[in-house]
Amino acid sequence: MSETPGQTLAERTGLPSDLLYLREGFPRDRWTTALHPTAAHWLQMHAGFREHQAHMTGLAGQWRNRTLDPAGLHRVLIPALQAFLQHLDGHHRIETGHYFPAMRKLEPRIIPGLDLLDRDHDDIHGHLETLFQSGLGFHQAVSGKALDVADQADRLADVLDVITSPLLRHLDDEEDIVIPLIALHGDPAG
């Protein structure tokens, strides 16, 4: 499958129809009952990423509304950011290095979708690197009592805004492939 408009993470509003055949057999409204434990864990992890992202975005909003000063923002956002970056990076490494190769063997027809998700991981990694650098700049500005601390906080808030949409799009699209695949085949790594 070659990249076509709407398939890059930045442009996509959902998966192409040819990659949704698994979800058609196991739609989202059935994901709440009798879900395979691996699929349930996957959804739980993704829910955690969504909550973490919303929490950090909320903190950035508090900064913009000036209900948090730079020191207060630093105290709550930097630890949250560190945990988020580590958790998401580790999750993607496990998917790309362990689960996706096993899924390719179990369901060869979905290989283009897994390739798409791997490209998403590359795109998201770029966003995570930018997020890390922005967080580091803010941390250094606060720690060094720099004059540009407010500017560094604004930059970090802007980067959080930029990463939100592609991350949420990826999580939804990944679930549309992975959860039905696990329902069909069981734990691909087990």
C-alpha positions as CSV (number, residue, x, y, z in Angstrom):
1,M,0.0,0.0,0.0
2,S,1.5,3.3,-1.0
3,E,0.9,6.6,0.9
4,T,-2.1,8.4,-0.5
5,P,-3.7,11.6,0.7
6,G,-5.4,11.1,4.0
7,Q,-3.1,8.2,5.0
8,T,-0.2,10.1,6.6
9,L,-0.7,10.6,10.3
10,A,-1.0,14.4,9.9
11,E,-3.7,14.1,7.3
12,R,-5.6,11.0,8.3
13,T,-9.1,11.2,9.7
14,G,-9.4,7.4,10.0
15,L,-8.1,4.3,8.4
16,P,-8.7,3.5,4.7
17,S,-11.7,1.2,4.3
18,D,-9.5,-1.7,3.1
19,L,-7.8,-1.8,6.6
20,L,-11.1,-1.8,8.5
21,Y,-12.2,-5.4,7.6
22,L,-11.2,-6.7,11.0
23,R,-13.1,-4.0,12.9
24,E,-16.2,-4.7,10.7
25,G,-16.1,-8.3,12.1
26,F,-15.5,-7.1,15.6
27,P,-16.9,-3.5,16.0
28,R,-16.1,-1.1,18.8
29,D,-19.5,-1.6,20.4
30,R,-18.5,-5.2,21.2
31,W,-15.2,-4.2,22.8
32,T,-16.7,-4.0,26.3
33,T,-17.6,-7.6,27.0
34,A,-15.7,-10.8,26.9
35,L,-12.6,-9.0,25.6
36,H,-9.3,-11.0,25.4
37,P,-7.1,-9.9,28.3
38,T,-4.3,-8.7,26.0
39,A,-6.8,-6.6,24.1
40,A,-8.3,-5.2,27.4
41,H,-4.7,-4.4,28.5
42,W,-4.0,-2.6,25.2
43,L,-7.1,-0.5,25.6
44,Q,-6.3,0.3,29.2
45,M,-2.8,1.4,28.1
46,H,-4.2,3.7,25.4
47,A,-6.8,5.1,27.8
48,G,-3.9,6.0,30.1
49,F,-2.1,7.8,27.3
50,R,-5.3,9.7,26.5
51,E,-5.7,10.7,30.1
52,H,-2.1,11.7,30.5
53,Q,-2.2,13.8,27.3
54,A,-5.4,15.5,28.6
55,H,-3.8,16.1,32.0
56,M,-0.8,17.8,30.4
57,T,-2.9,19.8,28.0
58,G,-5.0,20.9,31.0
59,L,-1.9,22.0,32.8
60,A,-0.8,24.0,29.7
61,G,-4.3,25.6,29.7
62,Q,-3.9,26.6,33.4
63,W,-0.6,28.2,32.5
64,R,-2.2,30.1,29.6
65,N,-5.0,31.3,31.9
66,R,-2.3,32.3,34.4
67,T,-3.8,30.1,37.2
68,L,-0.3,28.4,37.4
69,D,2.9,30.3,37.7
70,P,6.1,28.9,36.1
71,A,7.3,27.2,39.3
72,G,3.8,25.6,39.8
73,L,3.7,24.5,36.2
74,H,7.2,23.1,36.4
75,R,6.4,21.2,39.6
76,V,3.4,19.3,38.1
77,L,4.1,19.2,34.3
78,I,7.7,18.1,34.2
79,P,7.2,14.9,36.2
80,A,4.1,14.2,34.2
81,L,5.9,14.8,30.9
82,Q,8.8,12.6,31.9
83,A,6.5,9.7,32.7
84,F,4.5,10.2,29.6
85,L,7.5,10.2,27.3
86,Q,9.0,7.1,28.9
87,H,5.8,5.2,28.9
88,L,4.8,6.0,25.3
89,D,8.3,5.3,24.0
90,G,8.4,2.0,25.7
91,H,4.9,1.0,24.6
92,H,5.8,1.8,20.9
93,R,9.1,-0.2,21.2
94,I,7.2,-3.2,22.4
95,E,4.6,-2.9,19.6
96,T,7.1,-2.4,16.8
97,G,9.7,-4.9,18.0
98,H,7.5,-7.6,19.4
99,Y,3.7,-7.5,18.7
100,F,3.6,-6.1,15.1
101,P,6.0,-8.8,13.8
102,A,3.9,-11.5,15.4
103,M,0.7,-9.9,14.0
104,R,2.1,-9.9,10.5
105,K,2.5,-13.6,10.7
106,L,-1.0,-14.2,12.1
107,E,-2.9,-11.9,9.7
108,P,-0.8,-11.2,6.5
109,R,-3.7,-9.2,5.0
110,I,-3.3,-6.5,7.6
111,I,0.4,-6.0,7.0
112,P,-0.2,-2.7,5.2
113,G,-2.0,-1.4,8.3
114,L,0.8,-2.5,10.6
115,D,3.2,-0.8,8.3
116,L,1.1,2.4,8.5
117,L,1.2,2.1,12.3
118,D,4.9,1.7,12.3
119,R,5.2,4.9,10.2
120,D,3.0,6.6,12.7
121,H,5.4,5.5,15.5
122,D,8.2,7.3,13.5
123,D,6.1,10.4,13.2
124,I,5.1,10.4,16.8
125,H,8.8,9.8,17.9
126,G,9.6,13.1,16.1
127,H,6.9,14.8,18.1
128,L,8.1,13.2,21.3
129,E,11.7,14.5,20.6
130,T,10.3,18.0,20.1
131,L,8.3,17.6,23.3
132,F,11.3,16.4,25.2
133,Q,13.4,19.3,24.0
134,S,10.7,21.8,24.8
135,G,10.3,20.3,28.3
136,L,14.1,20.4,28.8
137,G,14.2,24.1,27.7
138,F,11.4,24.9,30.2
139,H,13.1,22.9,33.0
140,Q,16.4,24.7,32.3
141,A,14.8,28.1,32.2
142,V,13.0,27.5,35.6
143,S,16.1,25.9,37.2
144,G,18.3,28.7,36.0
145,K,15.8,31.4,36.8
146,A,16.1,32.6,33.2
147,L,14.4,35.7,31.9
148,D,12.7,33.7,29.1
149,V,10.9,31.2,31.4
150,A,7.4,32.4,30.3
151,D,8.5,32.0,26.7
152,Q,9.8,28.5,27.4
153,A,6.5,27.6,29.1
154,D,4.5,29.0,26.1
155,R,6.7,26.9,23.7
156,L,6.1,23.8,25.7
157,A,2.3,24.4,25.8
158,D,2.3,24.9,22.0
159,V,4.2,21.7,21.4
160,L,1.7,19.8,23.6
161,D,-1.1,21.2,21.4
162,V,0.7,20.1,18.3
163,I,1.1,16.5,19.4
164,T,-2.4,15.9,20.7
165,S,-4.3,15.4,17.4
166,P,-1.8,13.0,15.8
167,L,-1.4,11.0,18.9
168,L,-5.1,10.6,19.4
169,R,-5.6,9.7,15.7
170,H,-2.9,7.0,16.0
171,L,-4.4,5.5,19.1
172,D,-7.8,5.2,17.5
173,D,-6.4,3.8,14.3
174,E,-4.2,1.3,16.1
175,E,-7.1,0.1,18.2
176,D,-9.2,-0.4,15.0
177,I,-6.5,-2.9,13.7
178,V,-5.1,-4.5,16.9
179,I,-8.2,-5.1,19.1
180,P,-10.1,-7.0,16.4
181,L,-7.0,-8.9,15.4
182,I,-6.5,-10.0,19.0
183,A,-10.2,-11.0,19.3
184,L,-9.8,-13.1,16.2
185,H,-6.4,-14.7,16.9
186,G,-5.7,-14.3,20.7
187,D,-2.5,-13.0,22.0
188,P,-0.2,-12.8,19.0
189,A,2.9,-13.0,21.2
190,G,1.7,-15.7,23.4
